[in-house]
Amino acid sequence: MRTQLLVTAFGEDRPGIVARLTEVVSGHGGNLEASRMSLLGGEFAAISLVTVPEHRSNELQGALTALSKEGLTVLFKVTKASQDRFAGHSFYTIHLTGADHEGIVHRLSSHLKEAKINIQRVDTEVVNAPHTGSPLFTMHAEIAVPAAIAYDALAKDLAAIAEELSVEIDLVSSATFKADLVEA
């Protein structure tokens, strides 16, 4: 039997963090099943789904905690897959682009929450626009939409939000998407 751990890790960026983190995981019979790792500001941050033999789970958790002596903060939670949780849902990807300003993510995520739409994954970034160099906000979100919500109705709602925020929002079907991380 294997235990699933949701593991988050962060610390000041330096070469070797991924190697050290995965050394600890694999050294305890663990497997990194899904992960997102990124440099945010001057900090390295990771969120991962790790499986480990049940009888070695406590040992791995202790070793992960000990990484604090090396300047890496690691938090973890035992979790389990929920295969049927999104049965009957439709899966879409939202692509949003526009001039950067406060409140974009909040406005969109609040609408999704009110509609009982689950955000499976979201990536945001501010980049410089090609010709002007102005801050350009981009967001890519993968969502699970209950069967009761039609694509056309959701697209209409998102178009109204896009107009309100002066951004562009595209809604694309992503039928092959499957969540590999646990909802936060």
C-alpha positions as CSV (number, residue, x, y, z in Angstrom):
1,M,0.0,0.0,0.0
2,R,1.2,3.5,-0.9
3,T,0.6,6.8,0.9
4,Q,0.1,10.0,-1.1
5,L,1.6,13.2,0.2
6,L,0.9,16.7,-1.0
7,V,4.3,18.4,-0.5
8,T,5.1,22.1,-0.8
9,A,8.6,23.4,-0.5
10,F,10.1,26.8,-0.8
11,G,13.4,28.6,-0.1
12,E,15.9,31.1,-1.4
13,D,16.8,30.0,-4.9
14,R,20.1,28.3,-5.5
15,P,21.3,25.5,-7.7
16,G,20.5,22.0,-6.5
17,I,17.2,22.4,-4.7
18,V,15.3,20.1,-7.0
19,A,18.1,17.5,-6.8
20,R,18.1,17.6,-3.0
21,L,14.4,17.5,-2.6
22,T,14.1,14.5,-5.0
23,E,17.1,12.8,-3.4
24,V,15.2,12.8,-0.1
25,V,12.0,11.5,-1.7
26,S,13.6,8.8,-3.8
27,G,15.9,7.8,-0.9
28,H,12.8,6.9,1.1
29,G,11.2,4.8,-1.7
30,G,9.1,7.8,-2.8
31,N,8.0,8.8,-6.3
32,L,7.3,12.3,-7.5
33,E,4.0,11.7,-9.4
34,A,3.1,15.3,-10.3
35,S,4.7,18.6,-9.6
36,R,4.9,22.3,-10.4
37,M,8.1,24.1,-9.6
38,S,9.0,27.7,-10.3
39,L,11.2,30.6,-9.4
40,L,8.9,33.4,-7.9
41,G,10.8,36.5,-7.1
42,G,14.0,35.3,-5.5
43,E,12.4,32.2,-4.0
44,F,12.1,28.7,-5.4
45,A,8.7,27.2,-4.8
46,A,7.4,23.7,-5.5
47,I,4.1,21.8,-5.0
48,S,4.2,18.1,-5.6
49,L,2.2,14.9,-5.3
50,V,4.5,12.2,-3.8
51,T,3.7,8.6,-3.3
52,V,5.7,6.5,-0.7
53,P,5.3,3.0,0.7
54,E,2.9,3.3,3.7
55,H,5.5,1.9,6.1
56,R,8.1,4.6,5.1
57,S,5.7,7.6,5.1
58,N,6.6,8.8,8.6
59,E,10.3,8.4,7.9
60,L,10.0,10.5,4.7
61,Q,8.0,13.2,6.5
62,G,10.7,13.5,9.1
63,A,13.4,13.7,6.4
64,L,11.4,16.4,4.6
65,T,11.0,18.4,7.8
66,A,14.8,18.2,8.4
67,L,15.4,20.0,5.1
68,S,14.7,23.2,7.1
69,K,18.3,22.9,8.3
70,E,19.3,23.5,4.7
71,G,17.2,26.6,4.2
72,L,14.2,24.8,2.6
73,T,10.8,25.0,4.2
74,V,8.8,21.9,3.5
75,L,5.1,21.3,4.4
76,F,3.1,18.2,3.7
77,K,-0.3,16.7,4.0
78,V,-1.5,13.1,3.6
79,T,-4.0,13.0,0.8
80,K,-5.8,10.6,-1.5
81,A,-7.1,10.6,-5.0
82,S,-10.7,11.3,-5.7
83,Q,-11.4,9.6,-9.0
84,D,-15.1,10.2,-9.2
85,R,-15.2,13.7,-7.8
86,F,-15.4,15.3,-11.3
87,A,-17.5,12.6,-13.1
88,G,-19.9,14.3,-15.4
89,H,-18.0,17.6,-15.5
90,S,-16.7,19.3,-18.7
91,F,-13.2,20.5,-18.8
92,Y,-12.1,23.8,-20.3
93,T,-9.0,26.0,-20.4
94,I,-9.4,29.8,-20.0
95,H,-6.7,32.0,-21.7
96,L,-6.8,35.6,-20.4
97,T,-4.6,38.4,-21.7
98,G,-4.7,42.1,-21.0
99,A,-3.1,45.2,-19.5
100,D,-2.1,44.4,-15.9
101,H,-4.2,45.8,-13.1
102,E,-5.3,44.8,-9.7
103,G,-8.3,42.5,-9.3
104,I,-8.2,40.4,-12.5
105,V,-7.7,37.0,-10.8
106,H,-10.1,37.9,-8.0
107,R,-12.9,38.9,-10.3
108,L,-12.6,35.8,-12.5
109,S,-12.2,33.4,-9.7
110,S,-15.1,34.9,-7.8
111,H,-17.4,34.3,-10.7
112,L,-16.2,30.7,-11.1
113,K,-16.8,30.1,-7.4
114,E,-20.3,31.5,-7.5
115,A,-21.0,29.1,-10.5
116,K,-19.5,26.2,-8.5
117,I,-16.8,25.8,-11.2
118,N,-13.6,24.2,-9.8
119,I,-10.3,25.7,-10.8
120,Q,-8.0,22.7,-11.4
121,R,-4.9,24.7,-12.2
122,V,-4.0,28.3,-12.8
123,D,-0.8,29.9,-14.0
124,T,-0.4,33.7,-14.1
125,E,2.5,35.9,-15.3
126,V,3.2,39.5,-16.1
127,V,5.3,40.0,-19.2
128,N,6.2,43.0,-21.3
129,A,4.0,43.7,-24.3
130,P,6.0,43.1,-27.6
131,H,5.9,46.7,-29.0
132,T,5.2,48.9,-26.1
133,G,6.9,47.2,-23.2
134,S,3.8,47.8,-21.1
135,P,3.0,45.2,-18.4
136,L,0.8,42.5,-20.0
137,F,-1.0,40.1,-17.7
138,T,-1.6,36.5,-18.8
139,M,-3.6,33.8,-17.1
140,H,-4.2,30.2,-18.1
141,A,-6.6,28.2,-16.0
142,E,-7.9,24.7,-16.3
143,I,-11.4,24.4,-15.0
144,A,-14.0,21.6,-14.2
145,V,-17.5,22.8,-15.1
146,P,-20.6,21.0,-13.7
147,A,-22.9,19.4,-16.3
148,A,-25.6,21.9,-15.6
149,I,-23.6,24.8,-17.0
150,A,-23.7,25.0,-20.8
151,Y,-20.6,26.1,-22.8
152,D,-22.5,29.0,-24.4
153,A,-23.7,30.4,-21.1
154,L,-20.2,30.2,-19.6
155,A,-18.7,31.8,-22.7
156,K,-21.2,34.6,-22.5
157,D,-20.5,35.2,-18.8
158,L,-16.7,35.3,-19.5
159,A,-17.2,37.7,-22.4
160,A,-19.0,40.1,-20.0
161,I,-16.2,39.8,-17.5
162,A,-13.6,40.4,-20.3
163,E,-15.4,43.6,-21.3
164,E,-15.7,44.7,-17.6
165,L,-11.9,44.2,-17.1
166,S,-10.8,45.3,-20.5
167,V,-9.0,42.0,-21.2
168,E,-9.4,39.2,-23.7
169,I,-10.7,35.8,-22.5
170,D,-10.8,32.7,-24.6
171,L,-12.6,29.5,-23.5
172,V,-11.3,26.3,-25.0
173,S,-12.5,22.8,-24.5
174,S,-9.9,20.5,-23.0
175,A,-11.6,17.1,-22.9
176,T,-8.4,15.3,-22.3
177,F,-7.4,17.3,-19.2
178,K,-7.3,15.3,-16.0
179,A,-6.5,16.9,-12.6
180,D,-3.3,15.5,-11.2
181,L,-3.1,17.7,-8.2
182,V,-5.5,17.9,-5.2
183,E,-7.6,21.0,-4.9
184,A,-6.0,23.5,-2.7
